[in-house]
Every structure is written in structure tokens, then in C-alpha cells.
Amino acid sequence: MKHYAIVIKDNDISEKSYDNLLNSSKSAGNNFQINRYNAVTPKNVKRLMIESEVIWNYPWEGETIDIASGMKKRAYKTKDRLKRMACSMSHFDLWQQCFQDQESYMILEHDAMFMKPINFDISETKFRILGLNTPLGATRRSQIYHNEIVKNFEMYQPAPYVDDDKTVPQGLAGNSAYMITPEGAEQLISLVYKYGMWPNDSIMCKQLVDKLGVTRTFYTRVQGMPSTTTQ
């Protein structure tokens, strides 16, 4: 397995968060190296999307029903649209690398922080994508998400629903720390080309992705630094 952290080059918040991430991994006792991935930025995101033949297909205001997928797409809080697109393209680029390498990846956003050492591989589970993050402080309806996980005693389990409305994308908590297999990456890439580019945590939802899981033990959390996407 390869391990990557998405870092915005020369961004003070991102660089500091990355340092915190590396220190937390060392303190937790992880014995793997976390490679730096320089994030797609607002300056180059449009060019990369054109080169990849990727089209953004998610609303910036309100909500709409995506006819092709049947999913309800609700706009995210976003001041800079290019930042949101760049975040998604960073994940997309790593999915492409994962598929090309035919090797599983651990993908971390810069604001992830380890709480426990990770001593297993996704190949030991039945999932193609596996979230590592505690929901608390990382996603909406986080307490419900947390409670649904802990009441299930399976070590590796399907990502839970937190909404009664099953047309709302249900994915990983924050999408800031997960393992992914080449098969999972291939499916996500196919979804992007089929439905268009969405925020990465929306396209990676259990309604569209086979074998999307979470760990009952929470290995990471978000640091709580200011967001580099919504600011």
C-alpha cells in the first residue's frame, strides 16, 4: 500500500497541517511513510479538467435532482468555486494513480491526524474503499453517524445512512482519510465520467459505490484547522 497526503504547496495552513499529520503518525507508532502529493490548485484546475475531459456537474446554489443517477445534489458552502473543484480533482488524480499502479492507496487530506496506529491492509477486508476517520467534528449529523457505527460490532462495516432520504449522498465522514483499492478507484473514475465531477465526498457515496465501508475503530480525526476549501 502507498500512502499519500494532499498538501497545498506554500499554503501556510496546509503546510502546518501536514507537519501535524506527519508528527501524529510518528507519535501513533505507524511504520509507513506518508508521501506528499501537491494538490491541484485554482490556478491549474481548469486546465487539468480539460486535459482529463472531466466536466463539473454539481450545483453551486440550492439543490437539484440528478436525473442520470437519481441522487439529490445539494450545494456546499463555497466561497471560491475553483477551490472546491481543485479539491475534487486532487482526489480524482490520486484515484487515477491508484488504478494505474494497481496498488491500494491510503489517501489523507492535510488536516487528518492519527489517533491510533494502523496495522492492517484493506485487502484484509471485503471493502474497496474504507473510511478511517471518526465522524465527530468531521461531517454533518456526526453523532448519528458515530452511533450507527459503534452499535455495529463488526470491525469493518458498511458506511451507515444518516438520512431517511436515501437520495441524499451518504459517504465517508469528511472524506479526509481512507484506503482505496484499484477496483474502488476504477469505479470512482467511471462514475466521474458517467455523472460528471462532484465534490469528492458526494460522488464517493454508498448509493453509487460498491463496497464502501468504515472501520469501527477510529484511527484518524480532523485537526480543526481553518478550512482551505470554504474560505
C-alpha positions as CSV (number, residue, x, y, z in Angstrom):
1,M,0.0,0.0,0.0
2,K,1.1,3.5,-0.8
3,H,0.3,6.4,1.5
4,Y,-0.4,10.0,0.3
5,A,-1.3,13.3,1.9
6,I,-2.8,16.0,-0.2
7,V,-1.0,19.3,0.6
8,I,-1.5,22.8,-0.9
9,K,2.1,23.9,-1.7
10,D,3.1,27.1,0.1
11,N,-0.2,27.5,1.8
12,D,0.6,28.2,5.5
13,I,-2.5,26.4,6.9
14,S,-2.0,23.3,4.7
15,E,1.8,23.1,5.3
16,K,1.3,23.4,9.1
17,S,-1.5,20.8,9.0
18,Y,0.8,18.4,7.0
19,D,3.5,18.8,9.6
20,N,1.0,18.0,12.3
21,L,-0.2,14.9,10.3
22,L,3.4,13.6,10.0
23,N,4.1,14.1,13.7
24,S,0.8,12.4,14.7
25,S,1.6,9.4,12.5
26,K,5.0,9.1,14.2
27,S,3.6,9.5,17.7
28,A,0.9,6.9,16.9
29,G,3.6,4.4,16.0
30,N,2.9,4.0,12.3
31,N,5.7,2.4,10.4
32,F,4.8,3.6,6.9
33,Q,6.0,6.6,5.1
34,I,3.4,9.3,4.1
35,N,4.2,10.7,0.7
36,R,3.4,14.3,-0.1
37,Y,1.0,14.9,-3.0
38,N,1.0,18.6,-4.1
39,A,-2.7,19.4,-4.5
40,V,-4.4,20.7,-7.6
41,T,-4.9,24.4,-7.2
42,P,-7.3,27.0,-8.5
43,K,-4.6,28.1,-10.9
44,N,-4.4,24.8,-12.8
45,V,-7.7,23.1,-12.1
46,K,-9.5,24.2,-15.2
47,R,-6.6,23.1,-17.4
48,L,-6.4,19.7,-15.7
49,M,-10.1,19.1,-16.1
50,I,-9.9,19.9,-19.8
51,E,-7.0,17.6,-20.2
52,S,-8.8,14.8,-18.3
53,E,-12.0,15.5,-20.2
54,V,-13.8,16.0,-16.8
55,I,-16.9,18.2,-16.6
56,W,-18.1,19.7,-13.3
57,N,-21.7,18.7,-12.8
58,Y,-22.8,19.9,-9.3
59,P,-24.9,22.9,-8.3
60,W,-23.4,25.9,-6.6
61,E,-26.7,27.1,-5.1
62,G,-29.8,25.3,-3.9
63,E,-30.4,21.6,-4.7
64,T,-31.4,19.6,-7.7
65,I,-32.2,16.0,-8.6
66,D,-29.6,14.4,-10.9
67,I,-31.7,12.7,-13.5
68,A,-28.9,10.3,-14.6
69,S,-28.2,9.0,-11.1
70,G,-31.4,9.8,-9.2
71,M,-29.3,11.5,-6.4
72,K,-30.2,14.7,-4.8
73,K,-27.4,17.2,-5.2
74,R,-27.3,19.9,-2.5
75,A,-24.9,22.9,-2.9
76,Y,-22.0,23.1,-0.4
77,K,-20.9,26.2,1.4
78,T,-18.3,27.5,-1.0
79,K,-16.8,31.0,-1.4
80,D,-14.3,30.0,-4.0
81,R,-15.7,27.6,-6.6
82,L,-12.2,26.8,-8.0
83,K,-11.0,25.7,-4.6
84,R,-13.9,23.2,-4.4
85,M,-13.2,21.9,-7.9
86,A,-9.4,21.7,-7.1
87,C,-10.1,19.6,-4.0
88,S,-12.1,17.1,-6.0
89,M,-9.6,17.0,-8.8
90,S,-6.8,16.2,-6.3
91,H,-8.7,13.1,-5.1
92,F,-9.5,12.2,-8.7
93,D,-5.9,12.4,-9.8
94,L,-4.9,10.1,-6.9
95,W,-7.6,7.7,-7.9
96,Q,-6.1,7.6,-11.4
97,Q,-2.7,6.9,-9.9
98,C,-4.0,4.2,-7.7
99,F,-5.6,2.5,-10.7
100,Q,-2.5,2.8,-12.9
101,D,-0.3,1.5,-10.1
102,Q,-2.7,-1.4,-9.4
103,E,-1.9,-1.0,-5.8
104,S,-4.0,0.1,-2.9
105,Y,-3.6,3.6,-1.6
106,M,-4.2,5.4,1.7
107,I,-5.4,8.9,0.9
108,L,-5.2,11.6,3.5
109,E,-6.1,15.3,3.4
110,H,-3.6,17.6,5.1
111,D,-5.9,18.2,8.1
112,A,-6.1,14.5,9.1
113,M,-4.4,13.4,12.3
114,F,-3.7,9.9,13.6
115,M,-5.0,8.8,16.9
116,K,-4.1,5.1,16.6
117,P,-1.5,3.1,14.6
118,I,-2.8,1.3,11.5
119,N,-1.6,-2.3,11.3
120,F,-3.9,-3.8,8.7
121,D,-4.4,-3.5,5.0
122,I,-7.7,-3.0,3.1
123,S,-7.1,-6.4,1.4
124,E,-7.9,-8.0,4.7
125,T,-11.5,-6.6,4.4
126,K,-14.3,-7.1,2.0
127,F,-14.4,-3.4,1.0
128,R,-12.9,-1.5,-1.9
129,I,-13.0,1.9,-0.1
130,L,-12.6,2.1,3.7
131,G,-13.0,5.2,5.8
132,L,-10.7,5.6,8.8
133,N,-12.0,8.9,10.3
134,T,-14.1,9.5,13.4
135,P,-17.3,11.2,12.3
136,L,-17.3,13.6,15.3
137,G,-16.4,17.1,14.1
138,A,-15.9,15.8,10.6
139,T,-19.3,15.7,9.0
140,R,-22.9,16.7,9.3
141,R,-25.1,14.6,11.7
142,S,-21.9,13.4,13.1
143,Q,-23.3,12.0,16.3
144,I,-25.8,9.9,14.4
145,Y,-23.0,8.7,12.1
146,H,-20.9,7.8,15.1
147,N,-23.7,6.0,17.0
148,E,-24.6,3.9,13.9
149,I,-21.0,2.7,13.7
150,V,-20.4,1.9,17.3
151,K,-23.6,-0.1,17.7
152,N,-22.4,-2.4,14.9
153,F,-19.8,-4.7,16.4
154,E,-18.2,-5.6,13.0
155,M,-14.6,-4.4,12.8
156,Y,-15.1,-3.3,9.2
157,Q,-18.7,-2.5,8.2
158,P,-20.7,-0.7,5.5
159,A,-20.8,3.1,5.8
160,P,-24.1,4.0,7.6
161,Y,-27.0,6.0,6.5
162,V,-27.7,9.2,8.5
163,D,-30.6,10.5,6.5
164,D,-34.0,8.9,5.9
165,D,-33.9,10.3,2.4
166,K,-31.9,7.8,0.6
167,T,-31.5,10.1,-2.4
168,V,-29.0,12.2,-0.4
169,P,-25.4,11.0,-1.0
170,Q,-24.2,9.1,2.1
171,G,-20.4,8.6,2.2
172,L,-17.4,8.7,4.4
173,A,-17.0,11.1,7.4
174,G,-15.2,14.1,5.9
175,N,-13.5,12.0,3.3
176,S,-10.2,13.1,4.7
177,A,-8.7,9.7,5.5
178,Y,-9.5,6.5,3.6
179,M,-8.0,3.4,2.0
180,I,-8.9,2.5,-1.6
181,T,-8.2,-0.4,-3.9
182,P,-7.5,-0.2,-7.6
183,E,-11.0,-1.6,-8.1
184,G,-12.5,1.1,-6.0
185,A,-10.5,3.7,-7.8
186,E,-11.6,2.4,-11.2
187,Q,-15.3,2.6,-10.2
188,L,-15.0,6.2,-8.9
189,I,-13.2,7.2,-12.1
190,S,-16.1,5.6,-14.1
191,L,-18.7,7.4,-12.0
192,V,-17.0,10.8,-12.7
193,Y,-17.1,10.2,-16.4
194,K,-20.7,8.9,-16.3
195,Y,-22.2,11.6,-14.0
196,G,-19.7,14.4,-14.0
197,M,-17.3,15.7,-11.3
198,W,-19.0,16.2,-7.9
199,P,-17.4,17.1,-4.6
200,N,-15.3,14.1,-3.8
201,D,-17.3,13.1,-0.7
202,S,-20.6,13.2,-2.7
203,I,-19.5,11.1,-5.7
204,M,-18.0,8.6,-3.2
205,C,-21.3,7.7,-1.8
206,K,-22.7,4.3,-0.8
207,Q,-25.6,4.6,-3.3
208,L,-23.2,4.7,-6.2
209,V,-20.1,2.9,-4.9
210,D,-19.9,-0.8,-4.3
211,K,-18.3,-2.0,-1.1
212,L,-17.9,1.4,0.7
213,G,-17.0,0.7,4.3
214,V,-15.7,2.2,7.6
215,T,-13.7,1.0,10.5
216,R,-15.3,0.6,13.9
217,T,-12.1,1.7,15.4
218,F,-11.4,5.3,14.6
219,Y,-7.8,5.8,13.5
220,T,-7.9,9.5,12.5
221,R,-9.6,12.7,13.2
222,V,-9.7,16.2,11.7
223,Q,-7.3,18.7,13.2
224,G,-9.8,21.5,13.4
225,M,-7.6,24.0,11.4
226,P,-9.4,26.6,9.3
227,S,-10.7,25.2,6.1
228,T,-8.8,25.8,2.9
229,T,-11.8,24.9,0.7
230,T,-14.6,27.1,2.1
231,Q,-12.5,30.2,2.9
